[in-house]
Amino acid sequence: MTEGVYRRGLRFLRGRRPVVLRLAGWSVLETGQTFLMGYALARALDDGFLAGRAGVGLGWLGVAAFAVAVGAFGTRRVYGGVAELVEPLRDRLVERVVVRGVREADRGALSGLTQQVEIARDTFAGLVMVSRSFVFTAAGALIGLFSLAPPLLLVVAPPLVAGVTLFAVTLGPLARRQEAFLVADEDLAGHLGTVCPGLRDITAGGAEERVAAETGERIDAELRAARALAHRGVLRVASLAVGGQLPIVLLLAAAPWLLARGVTAGALVGALAYITQSLLPALQNLVHGLGTSGSRLAVVLRRLAPAHPAASAEPRHRSDATVDHTSITTTRQDTPPLHIGVPPGAGAPAVCLSSLTFAYGPGSEPVIKDLSLTVPRGTHLAVVGPSGIGKSTLTGLVAGLLEPGHGSVRLCGHPVPGRTSDTCRVLIPQEAYVFRGSAAENLAHLRPDSVPDAELWAAAEAVGLVPLLDALGGLAAEVDPGTLSAGERQLIALTRAYLSYAPVVLLDEATCHLDPEAEERAERAFAARPGTTLVVVAHRISSAYRADRVLVMDGRRTEFGGHEELLLRSPLYRDLVGTWSSPSALPRRTESEPPLPLRDADGVDAVARPGLAGDGRHVIAYGPVGQMEAPGDLRDGGTLGGQG
């Protein structure tokens, strides 16, 4: 396939023969510069400085300086010739990319039109420059060596030819291995770019082993390609050493023999200048340029212009590697589908925690200690507590992502972690996972069977996803995660969980990017879902209002009960309610006394709230810590009794 790209390249050059000839004509000036640099240096020594004629020596050096100026002029015109050669290639590639994108609805056309076409253009220009430079530089140097003394060619030419031949022989295999390495590297990068954003979902779906195996295969493939490339790279270094550095050693070693056969000292110095200043740099540029950029150009050209026209009609894989849709599922392919109406372990509670203890290190303070909790089936549970108290840790333990240091977790009667318990739960984290694919593929991601469109639309209607689906263009529309907001990704993930067969739904702040109305609609949809036990790590206190039961986490102390019950007996819950809510969001009360039981020994409740007579600038019981009542808000405008 690489040979096919090279043949098309030669046809392209033959079709622009006038441009190639003009480019060669201007390159002759560089040949003259190379020739005069060594020849003038030899004449300056032999006919000038070594002969005691400094003026002649300076004159020859002036000729060398003039040659540099002429060569610079030629190089300037060479760049113009390269542009005449390269820009038509770019135009042809752009035309092919546009045609393919329009006629075949190629999603990679934009990338091809921008990045890959520019890569091909720049790489082709570089290859033309290094190849042309080596040919004309080598010609000037060899002509100069023959002009100084023909025996010099016997020392310099054989290793140079051997080095170039060795490089030419290894160029094809080296290009193929370079291409294999680039393909393996791109495959691994694309795979990781898809997997890394969804690590939590992969773990939640129990697909760690499968994804790890797929990633390991790609890493091993790149390692094999890198080793094969390194082995061929040794031959590239060898060709450079033979063709560019061995002539220097041979020239110095053969100096006595050359001097004995009439070669002058100036000719030896000129020959050394030809090798070190012209041949060696040109050969280095050729080896590195063709060895690396050549294979890169071949890869890009094949992607932009397929070798076989019929290939474009065949189904194409996505250019961005995606994780297999069956790899991140909470229902295993080898496990019978879990129907919500007939859950396993029908007599067991949905969630059962027994003396659960967990710490993130052997010497760390436990985040959760001796927690026992039973959540009946069909319960809507809200988990609240200060930030960092361990709410997400609890959901990780329930889902089986973390293993407790002590105690046990059971889901629907099955031990956690375990393959059976994995089918009983679905976890939606704060950062929702959405992959590139159709909307239907994203929504049905956790179902092992095909899902009818009617069921997808019904789930979207229940959760509140229909407006987004309409904006995207329906279930068949392509979903690009990068163009979605965090809230839109959460709605897709919530609908996906709603469609799953898991009877236990864990929402770890999975609605934090939604507005309160959208959050309420989604939670009520899950609460009304038949056979569902809903556990919500609350982002807003309204989630606790809607829940059947609330778990208040406070380090070693936890409280469990209903909203009104916890307001009475949990100071932390009252503080959280006051921090999260404005006074207007609380249930309205008409009585003038505080709503909490009097606990002061003198029968006076020390906690004031808005609306109490004479509560001038006292702390608001249900407002954020430190919030004060603004002046003028008092109904009677007076001061608290006893204040002066």
FENPEMO-V245351 format. One line per field, one symbol per residue. ss: DSSP state (H for helix, E for strand, C for the rest). phi: phi as a letter, one per 20 degrees, with the letter a starting at -180 (. if undefined). psi: psi as a letter, one per 30 degrees, with the letter a starting at -180 (. if undefined). A space follows every 50 residues. Layout:
ss: ???
phi: ???
psi: ???
//
This chain:
ss: CHHHHHHHHHHHHHCCHHHHHHHHHHHHHHHHHHHHHHHHHHHHHHHHHC CCCHHHHHHHHHHHHHHHHHHHHHHHHHHHHHHHHHHHHHHHHHHHHHHH HHHHCCCCHHHHHHHHHHHHHHHHHHHHHHHHHHHHHHHHHHHHHHHHCC HHHHHHHHHHHHHHHHHHHHHHHHHHHHHHHHHHHHHHHHHHHHHHHHHH HHHHCCCHHHHHHHHHHHHHHHHHHHHHHHHHHHHHHHHHHHHHHHHHHH HHHCHHHHHHCCCCHHHHHHHHHHHHHHHHHHHHHHHHHHHHHHHHHHHH HHHHCCCCHHHHHCCCCCCCCCCCCCCCCCCCCCCCCCCHHHCCCCCCCC EEEEEEEECCCCCCCCCEEEEEEEECCCCEEEEEECCCCCHHHHHHHHHC CCCCCEEEEEECCEEECCHHHHCCEEEECCCCCCCCEEHHHHHCCCCCCC CCHHHHHHHHHHHCCHHHHHHHCCCCCEECHHHCCHHHHHHHHHHHHHHC CCCEEEEECCCCCCCHHHHHHHHHHHHHCCCCEEEEECCCHHHHHHCCEE EEEECCEEEEECHHHHHHHCHHHHHHHHHHCCHHHCCCCCCCCCCCCCCC CCCCCCCCCCCCCCCCCCECCCCCCCCECCCCCCCCCCCCCCCC
phi: .ffffffffffffffcfgfffffffffgffffffffgfffffffffedff endfffffffffffffffffffffffffffffffeeffffffffffffff fffdlffefffffdffffffffffffffffffffffffffffffffffag ffffeefgfffffffgfffeffgffffffffffffffffffffefgfdff ffffemdgffffffffffffffffffffffffffffffffffeddfgfff fffeggffffdnfefffffffffgffecfffffffffffffdffffffff fffecgfdgfffefgdfffefcfgfeeccedffedggeegfcffmgeeff ccdclfcbceagdefgfccledbcdffneddddcqffnepfffffffffn fcdffbnbccdlndfdfrfffffeccddefefdcdfrffffffefedfdf dfffffffffffeoeggfffffoofeffddgfeefffffffffffgffef efeddddelfdfeefgfffffffffffefgmdddddffecffffgeffcc deebmfecccreffffffdcgffffffffedegfeegfcdfeeffeffdf fendfeeebgnffmeglefefddggnfdfffneffdmedfgned
psi: eeeeeeeeeeeeeefheeeeeeeeeffeeeeeeeefeeeeeeeeeefdef ggieeeeeeeeeeeeeeeeeeeeeeefeeeeeefeeeeeeeeeeeeeeee eeeghjfgeeeefdeeeeeeeeeeeeeeeeeeeeefeeeeeeeeeeeeje feefeeeeeeeeeeeeeeefeeeeeeeeeeeeeeeeeeeeeefeeefgee eeeefggeeeeeeeeeeeeeeeeeeeeeeeeffeeeeeeeeefeeeeeee eeegeeeeefggkleeeeeeeeeeeefdeeeeeeeeeeeeeeeeeeeeee eeeeikejefffflkklkfjklkkfgfikfjlegkkkjkefillhfflle kjkjhkkklgleglkkekkhkkkkjlkgkjkkklllkgfgeeeeeeeefg fkklflalkkkhfkkklleefefflkkjlejkkklkaleeeeegegkflk kleeeeeeeeeefgfeeeeeefgaffkkkjeffkleeeeeeeeeeeeefl fkfkkjjihfgfglleeeeeeeeeeeefkkgkkkjkjkflffeeeflelk jjkibfklkkaleeefeegjeeeeeeeeefllefflkkkflflkflkkfk fggkkfjllkfkkhhjhlkkegllkfklkkkffkefgalkkfk.
//
